[in-house]
Amino acid sequence: MTNRLSILGAAAALTLALAGCGASTPANEGSSSGATESGASTALQEIQDSGVLTVGTEGTYKPFSYHEEGSGELTGYDVEVITAVAEKMGVEAEFQETQWDAIFAGLEAGRFDVIANQVSITDERKQTYDFSDPYTVSSGVIVTAADNNDISSFEDLDGKTTAQSLTSNWYELAQEAGANVEPVEGWAQSITLLEQGRVDATINDELTYLDYQKTNNNEGIKIAATTDETSESAVAVTKGSTELVDAINSALGELRADGTLAEISEKYFGSDVSE
């Protein structure tokens, strides 16, 4: 049974906004055809004429964009979503794998038409880029041992011990809640300490928890509380690409209505994270 966060809203909102892959927006280092008024009006037409939607993605960000062991095939939640979007648009998705630090510069330089890589919608990014409707919605969660009845809200973390990476955004939220923080290197170590009873809880993104449970089905842990504020991820395009955004949104709407987005979500997370 989860309780929603009623205080610490500002901290949670900040945390969730930064929780998407990458926390800062690169400066505008160039401009693609979609970034100008004339280019924006032709971006969709150029994609339709070529029959290809070129997509920037990392290819190393499991379970969103990664290569399958053995076959080496590029796959993942974001990969499948944008591939389905391209099909609805009547074109083929072609992927350009790019490191996160260079992915926005690649969009601005016209190396690809869109980014599909769990890009969180933030006010800062909206000043430079346009976004589709969200295709991923996630909250922050407190994870505890399944038999822990002492923590059912963020307020209950006051004086408790949480396991957090000191470089993560969740560390700040834990501190704001009054928790004592046990430093760890990542999620896996947090869960180990939780199972050993050395910490009371850990805070992380709901998607991380769902991805872990999809593989491990760990009945010894549970979500004890969830933030009201959510982080929304969407397809990013160059500023002013209105017609392209409309086409992507139309495709996402069809995929949501026919159950495709829910099906892809269930495949990777065991739950619908698309809305």
Secondary structure, 3 states (H helix, E strand, C coil): CCEECCCCHHHHHHHHHHHCCCCCCCCCCCCCHHHCHHHHHHHHHHHHHHCEEEEEECCCECCCEEECCCCCCEECHHHHHHHHHHHHCCCEEEEEECCHHHHHHHHHCCCCCEEEEEEECCHHHHCCEEECCCCEEEEEEEEEECCCCCCCCHHHHCCCEEEECCCCHHHHHHHHCCCEEEECCCHHHHHHHHHCCCCCEEEEEHHHHHHHHHHHCCCCEEEEEEEEEEEEEEEEEECCCHHHHHHHHHHHHHHHHCCHHHHHHHHHHCCCCCC
